[in-house]
Amino acid sequence: MCTIIQPTTADEIVELLRSAQSNKTKVAVRGGMTAGQLLQNEEAAPDILLDLSRMNRIRSIEKGNLLARVEAGVITAAVETAAAKERLFYPPDPTSLHTSTIGGNVACAAAGLRQLKYGGTRDFVMGLEVVLPGGERIRTGANMQKSVAGYDMTRFLIGSGARLGVVTSAILRLLPKPQYREIILCAFPGASAGASTALAVIKSGMTPAAMELLDSRCLEIDHDAWASLSMMQQPADVAESLLLFELDGVEVSVVGQRAKIERLCAQQGGAVVEILSDSHMGTQALELRQRLLPRLMAAYPIWAMAKVAVAPGQLRAVWAPDTPLTKSSGQGSGYLCCFAHAGIGVLHLFMGIDPMQEPGGGGAPAQARAVLRCLREVGGALLGIYGPARRTLGEGEAIPSRFTEAMTTIERSFDPKGVMLP
Ligand SMILES: Cc1cc2nc3c(=O)[nH]c(=O)nc-3n(C[C@H](O)[C@H](O)[C@H](O)COP(=O)(O)OP(=O)(O)OC[C@H]3O[C@@H](n4cnc5c(N)ncnc54)[C@H](O)[C@@H]3O)c2cc1C
């Protein structure tokens, strides 16, 4: 039976991990549990579930040092809000930001829509406090931009998914808040025009904060909400693909970038269907994109989700008419759709189970494999496959055994009794 423990201090975690090591009890850590559905059924059941949600204090926002000190269980959006009150800005915006925690973002090295311009969690964590398996408490990094010249333990721990310890608090880097922001929606009648426009935007020298590409099936799932955002046209009705931009900076620069984007869209047969300044509607549009994965998972039980990175210039090659990616979308075997951080070439391929069909039936594995093969052919790197079909589709790239041995050795040296579960 699993015991849920909700510590309020790091000392409690020290005690707990000490006794877990002596008693060889399996410990899993949870923050906002947003990754739960992706990670499910992958590991043995824990004896103890350490829920960090009560360690949710923002200890300080230090305007002079451009940093925040927070406990690991604080919700990511709360950091953004607290920083904004001081005219500061915490850019990492994993799509789960309203429910995920800083500790979970650190463990998953979560990035988000704004990684194009700003980077992800990895780029905004200056220091960590971690309780190692066995109960030793360590601090990494410091309240300054550069605090190490050799191995960087902070970055090393980011992305380790609780295997190496429990993050209890973090020092986060903040930036001055951009003065002005606009959200722009551009709809395209063809599958490839959105990808071509994204490339043209990058080539033009602009760096939007975010540039997200959605296929028509992603729009379909929230059709009415997308439609209600657009006064001029209903993007969900006309679009084969949609680009969502977030532009930020000084107003005159944002307005200039918007004009350029309008021209580039028109050249690809698309149209800017809505310009939403930093308003309720702009926030709503961003939230629609942020909610996409939970919405998909609620409507269609996840069969598999693959996260693949391609060079941004290759996005057009895979997101073109008649590629396995665009041919599969909308076919009868489950719910297959694709959305991408277009500026950095990271694609999310969602495959949901259609309740009317056999799980993974109707050719879904073949379709999914064809899409993944196509992505590999252009040099894509598989960043992860989640969901029950993970094993059906294969783990992806073969990792050289030297690396897996090295990783196992590292995990063993941190956690010799193997108590930590991801
Ligand atoms: C591998 C992976 C990569 C992801 N990458 C992205 C991304 O790039 N962009 C994006 O928008 N979304 C990403 N997500 C989805 C989502 O952003 C993450 O689910 C979110 O960051 C997790 O935060 P959470 O608080 O909900 O953690 P949970 O879902 O509760 O836990 C997620 C993982 O983090 C560990 N964990 C949680 N808190 C701590 C802690 N305090 N100390 C140590 N370990 C802890 C858990 O053990 C578990 O392994 C990713 C999900 C996964 C599984």
The ligand as an SDF file (V2000), in Angstrom:
LIG
                    3D

 53 58  0  0  0  0  0  0  0  0999 V2000
    9.9590   13.7440  -19.4720 C   0  0  0  0  0  0  0  0  0  0  0  0
    8.9880   14.9080  -19.5330 C   0  0  0  0  0  0  0  0  0  0  0  0
    9.3670   16.1100  -20.1810 C   0  0  0  0  0  0  0  0  0  0  0  0
    8.4910   17.1730  -20.2430 C   0  0  0  0  0  0  0  0  0  0  0  0
    8.8860   18.2790  -20.8920 N   0  0  0  0  0  0  0  0  0  0  0  0
    8.0240   19.3020  -21.0160 C   0  0  0  0  0  0  0  0  0  0  0  0
    8.3770   20.4670  -21.7370 C   0  0  0  0  0  0  0  0  0  0  0  0
    9.4890   20.5740  -22.2320 O   0  0  0  0  0  0  0  0  0  0  0  0
    7.4790   21.4570  -21.8670 N   0  0  0  0  0  0  0  0  0  0  0  0
    6.2760   21.3480  -21.3220 C   0  0  0  0  0  0  0  0  0  0  0  0
    5.4910   22.2550  -21.4610 O   0  0  0  0  0  0  0  0  0  0  0  0
    5.9060   20.2630  -20.6470 N   0  0  0  0  0  0  0  0  0  0  0  0
    6.7440   19.2450  -20.4810 C   0  0  0  0  0  0  0  0  0  0  0  0
    6.3490   18.1340  -19.8110 N   0  0  0  0  0  0  0  0  0  0  0  0
    5.0280   18.1140  -19.2410 C   0  0  0  0  0  0  0  0  0  0  0  0
    4.9220   19.0460  -17.9720 C   0  0  0  0  0  0  0  0  0  0  0  0
    5.4520   20.2800  -18.1650 O   0  0  0  0  0  0  0  0  0  0  0  0
    5.6180   18.4460  -16.8590 C   0  0  0  0  0  0  0  0  0  0  0  0
    4.6740   17.4990  -16.6310 O   0  0  0  0  0  0  0  0  0  0  0  0
    5.7700   19.3700  -15.6170 C   0  0  0  0  0  0  0  0  0  0  0  0
    6.9350   20.1310  -15.7010 O   0  0  0  0  0  0  0  0  0  0  0  0
    5.8350   18.5000  -14.4000 C   0  0  0  0  0  0  0  0  0  0  0  0
    5.5980   19.2860  -13.2580 O   0  0  0  0  0  0  0  0  0  0  0  0
    4.6790   18.7160  -12.1010 P   0  0  0  0  0  0  0  0  0  0  0  0
    4.8350   19.6220  -10.9420 O   0  0  0  0  0  0  0  0  0  0  0  0
    3.3060   18.5020  -12.5670 O   0  0  0  0  0  0  0  0  0  0  0  0
    5.4020   17.3290  -11.7790 O   0  0  0  0  0  0  0  0  0  0  0  0
    4.7770   15.8820  -11.6510 P   0  0  0  0  0  0  0  0  0  0  0  0
    3.9380   15.5500  -12.8180 O   0  0  0  0  0  0  0  0  0  0  0  0
    4.1490   15.7430  -10.3330 O   0  0  0  0  0  0  0  0  0  0  0  0
    6.1020   15.0060  -11.7060 O   0  0  0  0  0  0  0  0  0  0  0  0
    6.8160   14.9170  -12.9120 C   0  0  0  0  0  0  0  0  0  0  0  0
    8.1950   14.3190  -12.6450 C   0  0  0  0  0  0  0  0  0  0  0  0
    8.9350   15.2250  -11.8360 O   0  0  0  0  0  0  0  0  0  0  0  0
    9.3500   14.5960  -10.6240 C   0  0  0  0  0  0  0  0  0  0  0  0
    9.2640   15.6060   -9.5800 N   0  0  0  0  0  0  0  0  0  0  0  0
    8.2130   16.4040   -9.2650 C   0  0  0  0  0  0  0  0  0  0  0  0
    8.5450   17.2500   -8.2680 N   0  0  0  0  0  0  0  0  0  0  0  0
    9.8250   16.9690   -7.9340 C   0  0  0  0  0  0  0  0  0  0  0  0
   10.7300   17.4740   -6.9720 C   0  0  0  0  0  0  0  0  0  0  0  0
   10.3950   18.4550   -6.1450 N   0  0  0  0  0  0  0  0  0  0  0  0
   11.9710   16.9260   -6.9120 N   0  0  0  0  0  0  0  0  0  0  0  0
   12.3400   15.9250   -7.7330 C   0  0  0  0  0  0  0  0  0  0  0  0
   11.5240   15.4120   -8.6720 N   0  0  0  0  0  0  0  0  0  0  0  0
   10.2850   15.9120   -8.7670 C   0  0  0  0  0  0  0  0  0  0  0  0
    8.3910   13.4390  -10.4380 C   0  0  0  0  0  0  0  0  0  0  0  0
    8.9590   12.4110   -9.6720 O   0  0  0  0  0  0  0  0  0  0  0  0
    8.1390   13.0080  -11.8680 C   0  0  0  0  0  0  0  0  0  0  0  0
    9.1950   12.2100  -12.3300 O   0  0  0  0  0  0  0  0  0  0  0  0
    7.2050   17.0640  -19.6900 C   0  0  0  0  0  0  0  0  0  0  0  0
    6.8180   15.8760  -19.0620 C   0  0  0  0  0  0  0  0  0  0  0  0
    7.6940   14.8220  -18.9750 C   0  0  0  0  0  0  0  0  0  0  0  0
    7.2800   13.5580  -18.3040 C   0  0  0  0  0  0  0  0  0  0  0  0
  1  2  1  0
  2  3  1  0
  2 52  2  0
  3  4  2  0
  4  5  1  0
  4 50  1  0
  5  6  2  0
  6  7  1  0
  6 13  1  0
  7  8  2  0
  7  9  1  0
  9 10  1  0
 10 11  2  0
 10 12  1  0
 12 13  2  0
 13 14  1  0
 14 15  1  0
 14 50  1  0
 15 16  1  0
 16 17  1  0
 16 18  1  0
 18 19  1  0
 18 20  1  0
 20 21  1  0
 20 22  1  0
 22 23  1  0
 23 24  1  0
 24 25  2  0
 24 26  1  0
 24 27  1  0
 27 28  1  0
 28 29  2  0
 28 30  1  0
 28 31  1  0
 31 32  1  0
 32 33  1  0
 33 34  1  0
 33 48  1  0
 34 35  1  0
 35 36  1  0
 35 46  1  0
 36 37  1  0
 36 45  1  0
 37 38  2  0
 38 39  1  0
 39 40  1  0
 39 45  2  0
 40 41  1  0
 40 42  2  0
 42 43  1  0
 43 44  2  0
 44 45  1  0
 46 47  1  0
 46 48  1  0
 48 49  1  0
 50 51  2  0
 51 52  1  0
 52 53  1  0
M  END
$$$$
